[in-house]
Amino acid sequence: MAPPVANIAPVAIPVVPETEGQMKLTFAPVVKSVSPSVVNVYATRIEQRAASPFANDPFFSRFFGNEGRFQSRPRESQALGSGVIVDAGGVILTNRHVIEGATDVRIALSDGREFAVDVVIEDQQTDLAVLRIREPNGTSFPAISFADSDALEVGDLVLAIGNPFGVGQTVTSGIVSALARTGVERSDYEFFIQTDAAINPGNSGGALVDLSGRLVGINTAIYSQTGGSVGIGFAIPANMARLVAEAGVAGGQIVRPWFGAKMQAVTADIAASLGMPAPHGALITEVAPDGPAARGGFVSGDVILAVDGVRVDDPSSFNFRLATKPIGQVTQLERLRGGATETVSFSVEAAPIASEDMRASIGGNSRFAGSSVQQLTAALAEAKGLPYDAKGVIITAIEPGSAADQMGLRVDDIILSLNNVPMDTARVFQTTASNRVRTWQIILQRGGKVMQSIVSG
């Protein structure tokens, strides 16, 4: 008697393409629709050549004198990158690091036409920049459409388009390898898309698109020990890029939301103490007095779990989610308090703008001439990693070669007192710094350290 047949699941047999259409599956239609929107970016910089090691050698000075033969001389260098047309009027989105410090920026379309551009926005917080074609001459440019990057899932197919190594426009394919990556580069909004589509130097500022030809991200960085692609590339999500692009189209001012609270990640121990099944969310540790969070009823100990139904994993995740919301919009925040979860409405607000009397610039014969300051506010203190009640005035600008520059003051120095006078406001600083005295006793904070210096007047 034959043994009973086991209940074995049928083996899936691979389907062999049988028709010409099945054998011609291709990304070509997507590439044809998108590639005209991707441009090459050429940024010219003026750099100083290193001075000769013999410049100050007295032996060589005997023969060559002081004619400057060994002095450093400026030279032109050119950075290559990519960009994406986001408005038919000639507005282009790229990475800030591509055009940083450039004296001249030009773009080239995929059809070979070149245009000079003006830099409209350089946003250090996102490493994005907006360019505008200087003389479009009535031309309508092929603008790309934005996708909702929050709808991306790990495993989605994507294409990267850019100008790697300056060889010309190149298309690579891959998948979304991960979402919400942090620790990639210095940015206030670290929330990168990771992809294994090949991204190389020169791809920065180029497009990461889905199979519908919509922009899902701006390629910005790679992880590599050789300088070439090893299948770990990163892109700024389209939802953040769209806000910067819209600001560029509107005229160049980015207004960002401010929540007004400091947060930390929810660890496994914290989650257990709060009765959470798994650690996630942003735990509020401090609330700015009279800030938006305080007015919204948030207190220390609250945990924000989601923004408009989208899960929040940590403070970086919350900051990104909130930063993509327009000012004035009422958003829904899911909050854990006292073991209970609730959804509360929160009106998105901008950080207060410093009034004229909160800023000061010093000129004339003052020892501080060339410096501009702003007195600390809760929003500014939070941005600089300081306590909400921090006192002092922070230096916002230093004119090169000025008295303040020669004295060694730096941007982001916080001046606490001058000659034992507390610098509580910008007006006090302006009045005190304009005095003519023989010596100055300066107490300032730099990089988290308090320093004292005595300089001549």
Secondary structure, DSSP 8 states (H G I E B T S, - for coil): ------------------SHHHHT--SHHHHHHHGGGEEEEEEEEEEE----TTTT-HHHHHHHTTSSTTS--EEEEEEEEEEEEEETTTEEEEEHHHHTT-SEEEEE-TTS-EEEEEEEEEETTTTEEEEEES--TT-------B--GGG--TT-EEEEEE-GGGS--EEEEEEEEEEEE-SSSS-SS--EEEE-S---TT-TT-EEE-TTS-EEEEEEEE--SSSS--S-EEEEEHHHHHHHHHHHHHTS----B---EEEEE--HHHHHHHT-SS--SEEEEEE-TTSHHHHTT--TT-EEEEETTEE--SHHHHHHHHHTS-TT-EEEEEEEETTEEEEEEEE--B-----GGGEEE--TT-TTTTEEEEE--HHHHHHTT--TT--SEEEEEE-TTSHHHHHT--TT-EEEEETTEE--SHHHHHHHHTS--SEEEEEEEETTEEEEEEEE-
